[in-house]
């Protein structure tokens, strides 16, 4: 079956994209075979008239945790205890997978056609990826890490990460994770906002250098890139000195760290969203302590300055939401673009480019997705308005197309309290 998308204004995903108006895109099966103006579709072609709406590449979210919805709670959950319950029986494991599948589909319905998961429960993420690839369920293209590697008392230890007690045990956990054929290996090198017990300690180093090196060596030997949760300058240094390929979140960079980034050819994944509620909301709304609010601001400022410094030094920067953190949902990737523009100071076109073509390149998918080009997969997001003028038009897609499969008027169930609070900061 051929499908012709006619009368569309194309935003192709390039860095300096401008609308190409009155265009026609011909899709055969899953891929784009022609992009021209004034094409006359053949008789056996299904025609979708977009009536001058804007068609762009599907968004790509490079930092997602599927086991959590982002719906805020009044008090923290004991993640370790909950994970043990979820993985305790075949019934609870199946229920957990179904829940995560629903969140993956929510990403797709919001216009995200590719996600990269960086910490999940057991091997559930790779199971979902394989089910999507086999056509058994509907969802976005997925790159997965499954469980991460941490240390006792480290970030997500016992829930989304294995706690390693030695370099050799860390190496063994990489081998264990690799058995389920992930797409990358994730490390938890520093603490996070909620791990810190005192002010100014949100990114305290938890994983020793020799553990990081052991994981890097084993992962690269097996052919996997390594991504690391890092929220301090010290953590960035330890990560880059020991072979990490992706810095997730980031912190303030000095000249030495900039040089390390370039020497390692490392990439930064910017995630402004997760620290935002802690840093900006009234504690009565975020249910955070004064220490958590202070540390949230430290982390948010560090992530923003890290992205600014990286961009000014030609270090590759991608975007992700860290969905699963409170107030960070599976349908709000568009907000990360908005924060990237507002706080890092980029243009709308650069934000769109980063969340599409650039993210695809950083994820190793640049040859198949991320831009509207002949030969690539038909991964589209269609909007009523022009996102080059207003990024908020991304929040309610008119249509989403994933590998040629059309979802018209996609709808997701949104959390009213989350929408109300975050919209105050638009």
FIRO-449109 format. One record per residue: x, y, z of N, C-alpha, C, CB in turn; residue in one letter. Coordinates in steps of 0.1 Angstrom, whole numbers, plus 2048, in hexadecimal, padded with zeros to 3 digits. Glycine has a CB too. Example, Ala and Ser with C-alpha at 12.3 -4.5 7.8 and 13.67 -1.06 7.14 Angstrom:
8847C784E87B7D384E8847DF84E8717D385Aa8807EA8478897F584788180084F88D7FA839s
//
This chain:
8087F480080080080080980C8007F680080Cx8058167F780C8237F780382D7FE80F8277E8x80983680580184180C80784E80880183F81Bx7FF8578048048658007FE86F80A7FF8687F2x80887681180488181A80588D81180E881826x7FA89380E7FA89F8057F68AB80C7EF89C7FAx7FA8B78067F78C480C7FD8C581A7E88C780Cx80A8C281C8108C382981B8CD8298158B582Ex81D8D48348298DC8358338D583D8258EA83Dx83E8D18368488C883C8538D084484F8C0831x8558CC8508618D085886A8C385885D8D5866x8758C485187D8B784F8868B285A8858B9842x8878BA8648908B687089E8BB86F8908A7870x8A28C28658AF8C88638B18D486D8B28CC855x8BD8D886F8C08E28798BA8EF8768CF8E487Ax8B98F386A8B39008668A78FE85E8BE90985Ex89F8F58628938F185A8898FD85888B8E6861x8838FE84D87990784986D8FF84387E913840x8619048458568FC83F8578FB830849903843x8558EF82B8548EC81C8458EA81A85D8E0817x83F8F38138308F381382B8EC80682B902813x81E8E88088178E17FD81F8D57F78158EB7F1x8248CD80182C8C27FD8248B57FE8398C0806x8298AB7F782389D7F782E8937FB81D8997E9x82B88A80483488080882D872804838880817x83586A7FD83085D7FA83785280283285A7EBx82F84A80983484081283083280D82F842821x83A82980C83781C80883A81381483F8187FBx83080C81983280482583680D83183C7F9822x84380B83584881284185181E83D850809849x85481F83085F82982D85A83482386B822828x86183F82485E84A81A86584780D863858820x85E8488028648457F58648517EC85C83A7EEx85D85C7F085D8687E78598747EF8558667DBx85F87F7ED85B88C7F385C8977E9864890800x85189C7E48518A67D98458AF7DA85189F7CCx8468B97D383B8C37D18338BF7C58408D17D1x8268BF7C681D8BD7BB81E8AF7B58208C77B0x8208A57BE8208977B98118937B782788D7C3x80F88C7AC8018877AA8028787AE7FD88879Bx7FB8757BA7FC8677BF7F585D7B57F58667CDx7FA8517B57F58477AC7E78437B17FF83B7ABx7E083B7A97D28377AC7D282E7B87CC8317A0x7DC8267BA7DC81C7C57E28227D27E48107C1x7E282F7D37E88367DE7DD83B7E87F18427D9x7DE8387F47D583E7FE7DA84C8017D683680Cx7D08568007D48648017CF86980F7CD86C7F6x7D88708167D58768227D88858207DE87182Ex7CE88D8207CF89B81D7D18A282B7C38A1816x7DD8A882D7E08AE83A7DC8BD83A7EF8AD83Dx7D78C282F7D18D082F7DA8DA8357C38D0836x7E68DA8307F08E48347F58E38427EB8F2832x7F28D88497F88D68568078D38557F08CA85Dx80D8D386181C8D28618208C48648228DC86Cx8288BE85C82D8B185E83C8B186182A8A8851x8408AB86B84E8AB86F85289C8748518B587Bx85F89A87686388C87B85D88A88987288B87Cx85A87E88C85587B89A86087F8A485286C89Bx85C8838B08658878BA86D87A8BF85E88E8C6x87987C8C48818718CA8848758D888E86F8C1x88186C8E188386F8F088E8668F487686C8F8x89A86B8F78A68638FA8A88609098B286A8F5x89E8639128A086092089285D9268A786B928x88F85092788284C92B883840935878848920x87B84094087983594986B83094887D838958x86882594285B82093F85381C94C85B815936x85981795785181296284A81D96A85A80B96Bx84C82996784583496F83D83D96684F83C977x83284396B82984B96382D85A96381B849967x83385E96E83686C97082B873978837873963x82086B97B81687198481B87499280A868984x81A8809978208839A481987D9AF8208929A6x82187A9BA81C8749C681F87D9D28218669C8x81887C9DD81A8849E88278809F080E8849F1x82A8739EF83686E9F583D8649EC833868A03x84A8639EE85285A9E684E84C9E886185C9E9x84F8449DD84C8369DD85982F9E08468319CFx8588249E886481B9EA8668139DD8628129F6x86E8189D48708129C78758049C787981B9BEx87E8019D18847F49D287A7EA9D68907F49DCx8727ED9E08677E49E485D7E29D98607EA9F1x8597ED9D284F7EC9C88547E39BC84B7FA9C2x8617E59B98677DD9AE8667CE9B18757E19ABx86A7CB9BE86A7BD9C285C7B79C186E7BB9D1x8517BF9C48447BA9C38407B89B483A7C49C9x8447C29AC8407C199E8477B59978447CE997x8537B199B85A7A699585979999C8697AA993x8507989A584F78C9AE8487809A88487909BBx83E78299F83777799983577A98A8297759A0x83176F98382E77097582377A97282B76396Fx81977A97B80E78397981279297B803780984x81979598581E7A39888277A797D8247A4996x83079E9788397A296E8327A596184379796Bx82779D95E81F7A09528187AD953815794950x8127B095F80C7BC9628157C89608057BC970x8217C696582B7D196382F7D49558387CD96Bx8307C994D8337CB93F8277D29388357BD938x81B7CE93B80F7D593580F7E39388027CE939x8127E79458127F594981D7FC9418157F6958x8297F79408337FD9388307FF9298417F693Ax8297F59248257F591681B80191481E7E8912x81280391E80980E91C81081C91D7FE80E928x81B81D92482282992582A82B91882C829931x82F82091283682190582D8268FB83D814901x8218218FB8178258F18138348F380A81C8F2x81383890081084690281A84F8FC80F848912x82784B8FD8328538F682E8548E783F84C8F8x82B8498E182884A8D381C8538D082583C8CDx8118528D780585A8D58088698D77FA8558DEx81286C8DE81687A8E181F8808D681C87C8EEx8238778CC82B87C8C18398778C282B88B8C1x83D86F8CC84A86A8CD84B85C8C684E8688DCx85285B8BB85384F8B485F8468B78538528A5x86884B8BF8748438C38778478D28808468BAx87983D8DA87D8408E88898378EB87283C8F2x89183C8F589D8368FA89B8349098AA83E8F6x89982890D89782691B8A482392288D81A91Ex8A682A92E8B382A9358B18269438B9838934x8AB81B9458A981595389A8109548AB82095Dx89980395488C7FD95588C7F195F8877F8948x8817EA9608807DF96A8837D29628727DF970x88D7CB9678907BE9618937C09528857B4963x88E7B794A88F7B893B8827BC9348947AA936x87A7C393C86C7C693686E7D092A8647CD941x8777D992B8787E292087C7DB9138837ED923x8857D29138897CB90787E7C29028967C3909x8767BC90B86A7B49078607BD9008637AE914x85E7C99048557D28FE85A7D68F08527DF906x8677D98EF86E7DD8E386B7D18D987D7DF8E5x86E7C58DD86D7BA8D485E7B78D08727AD8DAx8557BA8D98467B88D58427C38CB83E7B98E2x8477CF8CD8447DA8C384A7D68B584A7E78C8x8577D28B585D7CE8A98577C38A286C7CB8ABx8517BA8A984A7AE8A483B7B189F84A7A28ADx8377BE8A282A7C289E81F7BD8A78277BD890x8227B88B38187B38BC8117BE8C481F7AA8C6x8187C98C68127D58CD8167E18C68167D58DCx80F7EC8C98127F98C381A8018CC8058018C0x8258078C782E80F8CF8398168C78348078DAx84181E8CD84C8258C685781B8C38508318CDx86081F8BB86D8188B987481A8C787681E8ADx87B80F8CB88180F8D888F80B8D88798078E2x8988138DF8A580F8E38A580D8F28B08198DEx8AA8028F78A87FF9058B57FC90C89E7F4907x8B57FF9198C17FC9228BD7F192C8C680892Ax8B07EE92E8AB7E69398B07EB9468AF7D7936x8B47E294F8BA7E695C8C77ED95A8BC7D9965x8CA7F69638D77FD9648E07F796E8D580C967x8EC7FC96F8F67F89798F88039839037F3973x8F680198F8F980B99A9028049A58EB8109A0x90280A9B09098059BC9008059C891680D9BFx9027FE9D38FA7FE9DE8F880D9E39007F69E9x8EC8119E58E981E9E98E98289DE8F38239F4x8EC8249D18ED82C9C68E082F9C08F68269BCx8E08379B58D383B9AF8CC82F9A98D68459A3x8BF82D9AD8B78239A88BB8159AB8B5824999x8C58139B48CA8069B88BE7FE9BE8D68079C2x8BD7F29B98B27E99BE8A57EA9B78B17EB9CCx8A37F49AF8977F69A78997F59988908039ABx89F8009938A28009848B17FD98289E80D97Ex8B87FA98C8C67F798A8CB7ED9948CE80498Cx8D57E598F8DC7DB9988E67E19A08E27CF98Fx8E77DE9AD8F27E49B68FE7DC9B68EC7E69C4x9097E19AF9157D99AE91E7DC9BA91D7DD9A1x9247D29C092D7D49CC93C7D39C892A7C99D6x93F7D29BC94D7D19B794E7D49A89547C49BBx95A7D79A395B7D99959577CC98D9697DD991x95B7C19929587B498C9497B198C9607A8992x9437B59979347B399792D7BC98E92F7B59A6x9327C898C92D7D298392E7CC9759347DF984x93A7C797293C7C09659337B596294B7BB964x9307AD96C9277A296B9197A6969928799978x9157B296F9077B796C9067BB95E9047C2976x9107C19589107C594A90D7B894191D7CC946x9147AD9459127A193D90479C93F91C796942x8FF79D94B8F179894E8E77A09468EE79995Dx8E97AD9468E07B693E8E07B392F8E37C5941x8EC7B092B8EF7AE91C8E77A19178FD7AD919x8E47989208DD78C91C8D078E9168DC783928x8C97999198BC79D9148BD7A69088B47A391Ex8CA7A89028CC7AF8F68C77BE8F78C67A88EAx8CC7C69008C87D49008CE7DB8F58CB7DA90Ex8CC7E88F58D37F18EA8DE7F98F08C87F98E4x8DE7FA8FD8E98029048E97FD9138E6811904x8F480191A8F67FE9288F580C9309037F792Bx8ED80C93B8EC8189438F28169508DD81B944x8FA8209559008219628FA82C96A90F823960x8F982A9778F58359809018399888E983098Ax90884398391584798991485099591E84E97Fx90A85A9959088639A08FA8619A690A87199Cx8F88679B18EB8689B68E28729AE8EB86C9C5x8D58739B38CC87C9AC8C68869B78C18759A5x8BC88D9B38B68979BC8B08909C88AB89F9B4x8A98869C78A287F9D28AC8769DA8978779CDx8B88739D58C186B9DC8C98749E78CB8659D3x8CA8819E48D28899ED8CB88B9FA8D48979E6x8D388BA058CE88DA128D189BA188D5882A1Cx8DA8A2A118DE8B0A158DE8B9A098EB8B0A1Dx8DD8C6A0C8DD8CFA018EB8CF9FA8DA8DEA06x8EA8D09EC8F68D19E58FC8C39E19008D99ECx8F58B99E48FA8AB9E28F28A39D88FB8A49EFx8EC8A99CE8E38A19C58EB8989BC8DA8AA9BDx8F789B9B88FE8939AF90B88D9B590289C9A3x90A8899C19168849C891A8779C19138819D7x9278759BF92D86A9B892A85D9C093C86B9B6x9248539BA9218469C192983B9BB9128439C0x92B83B9AE93282F9A89408339A692B82C99Ax94982B9AC95882D9AB95C82C99C95F8249B4x96883299996D83298B96F82498697A83A98Bx97481B98F97880E98A96B806986980806995x96080998D95380298994F80797B948805993x95081497994C81A96C95581496194E82A96Cx96281396396B80E9599687FF95697980F95Ex9657F89609617E995E9557E895595F7E296Bx94B7F095893E7F09509417F49429337F9957x9487FF94094B8049339537F992B954811934x95D7F39319657E992995C7DD9259707E4932x9547D992E94B7CD92B9407D19219457C8938x93A7DC9229307E19199357E290B9297EE91Ex9417E990A9477EB8FD94C7DE8F69527F58FDx9507D58FF9557C88FA9497C18F395B7BF905x93D7C38F99317BC8F492A7C48EA9277BA900x92F7D08E79297D98DC91F7E28E09247D08D2x91E7E68ED9147EF8F19197FD8F690C7E98FDx9138088F29178158F79128169069108208EFx91981F90D91682191B91182F91E92381E923x90582F92590083C92990083C9388F183D924x90284893E90384994D8FB85595291184B950x8F385295D8ED85C9658F786496D8E285596Fx8F887196A9028799708FC88797390F87A967x8FD88B97F8F88989839028A198B8EB89798Bx90F89F9889198A898F9258A898591D8A399Dx92D8B39879398B497F9438A99829408C1981x9448A598E94D89A99294888D98B94D8989A1x93B88B98B93687F98493887F97592787E986x93788B96F93A88C96094988895E93889A95Bx95288D96696088A96596387B96696889196Fx95D87497095F86697295985E967959861980x94E86296294785B95795085C94A939861954x95486894795B86A93A96A86493B95C879937x97086594697D85F94897D850946983863955x97284A94897183B94896883693D96C836955x96683E93296183892695283A92396482B926x94B84192B93C84292993A84A91C93684A935x93084691492D84C9079228579089288418FEx91985591290E85F91390D86492190085990Fx90D87192390B8779308FC87A931914883933x8F587493A8E687793B8E48819468DE86A93Ex8DE88C9438DB89894C8E78A194B8D989395Bx8F289F9528FE8A89518FF8B195D8FD8AF945x9098BA95D90C8C49679168CE9629118BD974x91A8D796A9238E296592F8DC9609268EC971x9338E295493F8DD94D94A8E894D93C8D993Fx9568E49519628ED95096A8E994496B8EC95Dx9758EF94197D8ED9359828DE9349898F6934x9858D994098A8CB94097F8C193C98F8C794Ex9738C39419688BB93D9648BC92F95C8BD946x9648C892A9628CA91B96C8C29139638D9918x9798C39179838BC9109818AC9119918BF915x97C8A891C97989A91E96E89591597689692Dx96389E91495889B90B95D8998FD94E8A690Cx9658A28F996A8A18EB9748968E89718AF8E7x97C8938F29868888F197F87B8F098F8888FDx9748798F896C86D8F896286C8ED96586B905x9608788E69558798DC9488758E395786F8D0x94687A8EF93A8768F792F8808F493D877906x92387C8F79178848F490F88790190E87D8EAx90889290190089690D8F189590A9038A4911x8E988F9138DB88E9128D589891C8D5880913x8D08A39188CB8AD9208BC8AA9258CB8BB919x8BA8AB9328AD8A89388A98B29428AD89993Ex8A38BD93E89F8C89478938C494F89D8D593Fx88A8BD94987D8BA94F87D8B595D8768B0946x8858AA9608838A496D8868AD97988C89896Ex8908B69788938BE98488A8CA9858A28C3983x8838CD97A87B8D99798708DB9858738DA96Cx8688D098785E8D29928658D49A08568C6993x8708CE9A38778D09AF87C8DE9B18828C59B1x8828E39A68888F09A687F8FB9A68928F199Ax8738FA99F86B90599C85D9059A386890598Dx8588F99A784B8F99AD84C8FD9BC8458EB9ACx8419029C183F9039CF83F8F69D583190B9D2x8478F49E08488E79E783A8E19EB8508E79F3x8308E99ED8238E49F081D8DD9E481A8EF9F4x8228E09D881D8DA9CC8258CE9C981D8E49C0x8328CF9C983B8C49C583D8BA9D08498CA9C1x8388BD9DC83A8B49E88498B19EA8328A79E6x8518BB9E88608B99EA8648C19F68678BE9DDx86F8BC9FC8758C3A0887D8CFA0387D8B9A10x8818D7A0C88A8E2A098978DDA0388D8EBA15x89C8D2A088A98CCA038A78C89F48AD8C1A0Cx89C8C19F28998BC9E48978C89DB88C8B39E4x8908D39DF88E8DE9D789C8E59D38858E99DDx8A48E69DD8B28EC9DB8BA8E49D28B98EE9E9x8BA8D79D48C28CE9CB8BC8CD9BD8C28C09D1x8AF8CE9BC8A88CF9AF8AD8DA9A78998CF9B0x8AF8E69AD8B48F29A78C28F09A38B28FE9B0x8CA8EA9AB8D88E79A88D98DE99B8E08E09B4x8D18D499B8D28CB9908CD8D19838C98BE993x8C18D99848BC8DF9788C68E99738AF8E697Cx8CC8F197B8D68FB9768E18F49708DA904982x8E68E99768F18E29708EE8DC9638F58D797Ax8E28D69618DE8D09548DE8DB9498D18C9956x8D88E794D8D68F29438E48F793F8CE8FD949x8ED8FA9498FA8FF9469028F593E901903952x9018E89419088DD93A9048DD92B9058D0940x8F78DF9298F28DF91B8F88EB9138E38DF91Ax8F78F791A8FC90391490B9029108FA90F91Dx9138FD91A9218FC9189248F190D9298F7925x91D8E690D91F8DC90391C8E18F59168D0906x9118E88F390E8EE8E69188F88E19008F48E7x91D9008EB92690A8E79349048E39289158F2x9368F88E79438F18E49418E68DA9498EC8F1x9368E68D39338DC8C89338CD8CE93D8DD8BDx92F8CC8DA92C8BE8E091E8BA8DD92F8BE8EFx91C8AF8D790E8AB8D39058AA8DF90F89D8CCx8F98B08DE8EF8B18E88E28AB8E38ED8BF8EDx8DC8A18EA8CF89C8E78C58A08F28CF88D8E5x8B989B8F18AE89F8FA8A68928FF8A48A98F4x8A389290C89A88891289388E91D8A287C916x88888792288088D92C88288793A87188A929x88987C93B88A87594887C87194D89287D952x87386E94486586A94886585F95285D86693Cx85C86195C85B85996785D86197486584D967x86586B97386787497F85A87C98187287F97Cx85788098D84A88799084889398784A88B99Fx83C89398283789E97883D89D96A83B8AC97Ex84489296884A89095A84488495485A88F95Bx83A88694B83287C945837876938824881944x83086C93483486692782E86D91B830857927x82787891D82188091282788E911812880913x83189191883689F9198448A29138358A3927x84889A90985589D9038558AB8FE8588938F8x84A8B08F98498BE8F484E8C88FE83B8C18EFx84C8C690B8508CF91585F8D091684A8CB923x8668C49148758C591487A8CE90987A8B6913x8748CD8FE8788D78F38768E58F78708D48E6x86B8E88FE8688F59028728FA90D85A8F6908x8768F19168808F592088D8F791A8818EA92Bx8918EF91089D8F090989E8FD90289F8E48FEx8939028FC89390F8F689491A9018869118EEx88C91990B88B92391589792591E87F92191Ex89D91A9228A891B92C8B69199258A6910936x8B791291B8C49109148C691B9098C590390Ex8BA9219058BB92C8FC8BC9298ED8C69358FFx8B791D8E98B79198DB8AB91E8D48B990A8D9x8AB91D8C789F9218BF8959168BE8A39258B0x8899188BA87F90E8B88849038AE8729148B3x88A9088A388F8FF89989A8F689E89490688Cx8A38FB8A78AE8F38AC8A88E98B68B98FC8B3x89E8ED8BE8988E48C88928D88C088E8EB8D0x88B8DB8B58848D18AD88F8C88A787B8D78A2x8998CE8A18A48C689B8AA8BD8A68AF8CF896x8AD8C28B28B38BA8BC8AA8AE8C08B68C28C9x89D8B08C18948A58C589089C8BA8878AB8CAx89589E8AE8928958A289F89089C88A89D898x8A48988938B089388B8BC8918948B389D880x8BF89B89D8CB89A8A58CA88E8AF8CD8A78ADx8BE88C8B58BC8818BE8BE8748B78AE8828C5x8B98738AB8BA8678A38C98648A08B3868895x8D086E89D8DF86C89A8E68678A78E5879895x8E386D8B28EA86A8BE8E685B8C38E68748CAx8DA8578C08D684A8C38DB83F8B98C78498C4x8E18438AE8E683A8A48DB83689A8EB82E8ABx8D183E8998C583B8918C48468858B883B899x8CE84E8838CD8588798CB85486B8D986087Ax8CE8478688CC84285A8BE83E8588D5837858x8B683C8628A883786089D8408658A782A867x8A084A86E89585287389B86087788E84B87Fx89286887C8968758818958818788A4874885x89287E86B89088986188788485789D88D85Bx88088D85087788984588088983886B894843x88487D83488C87B82888986E82189B87B82Cx88B86E81488886280C89185781188B8657FDx88B84B81389383F81889283D8278A1841814x88D84782E88C84583D87E84184088F853844x87D83C84D87083785186684385287183085Fx85A84085084F84A85084B84B85F843846847x85385386685085687484D86587585D85287Ex84086887683C87687583487A881833878869x83488788382B88E88D82589A88583389489Ax81889A8858108A487E8098AE88880689E874x80B8BB8868058C588F7FC8CF8878108CC896x7F38D488F7EA8DF8897F28EB8867DE8E1892x7FB8EF88F8028FC88D8118F988A80190489Ax81890488982690488582F90489282A90F87Cx8368F989583E8F98A184A9028A18438EB8A4x84E90689585891089485491E89A85C912885x84792089A84292C8A083E92A8AF835931898x83991E8B283491B8BF83690C8C282591F8C1x83F9098CB8418FB8CE8368F48D684D8F98D7x82D8FB8DB8218F58E28188EE8D981A9008EBx8188F18CC80F8E98C38138DA8C38118EF8B5x81E8D78C88228C98C981A8C18D38318C78CBx8148C78DC80D8C08E78018B98E380A8CA8F2x7FB8BC8D87EF8B58D47F08B28C57E28BE8D6x7F78A78C27F98A38B47EC8A18AC8028968B3x7EC8A58A07E08A28977E18938927E08AC88Bx7EE88F8907F088188B7FE87D88F7EE88187Bx7FF87089180D86A89380E85E88A80F8668A2x81985D88381C85287A82984B87F81D85786Bx82883E88183383688583682B87B831830893x84282C87584582286A83A820861849815871x83382B85D82982B85381B82885882C820849x81A82486580D82186B80782E87180E816876x7FB83186C7F583E86F7EC83D87C7EC843863x7EE8478857E58498907DF85788F7ED84789Ex7D285788C7CB86488A7C68698987C0862880x7C787689A7C287C8A67C58748B37B387E8A5x7D28728B57D686A8C17D28718CE7E68688C1x7CE8698D87CA86F8E47D18678F07BB86E8E6x7D586F8FA7DB8699067D486E9127EA86B907x7D286691C7CC86B9297D78739317C785F931x7D487F9337DE88893A7DA88A9487DE895932x7E488D9507E288F95E7DF89E9617EE88B967x7D38A29657CF8AF9657D88B896F7C08B096Ax7DB8B297A7E48B99847F18BD97E7E58B1991x7F78B39768048B59708038C09668098A896Ax7F98BF95D7F78C99537F58D79597EA8C694Ax7ED8D89637EA8E59697F78EC96F7E08E4974x7FF8E497680B8EA97C8168ED9728108E0986x8188E49688238E695F81F8F29558268DA957x8128F395280E8FD94981090B94E7FF8FB945x81190D95B81491A96182191F95D813919970x82A91795883891A95583B91B94684191195Cx83091A93E83291B93083792992C825918928x
//
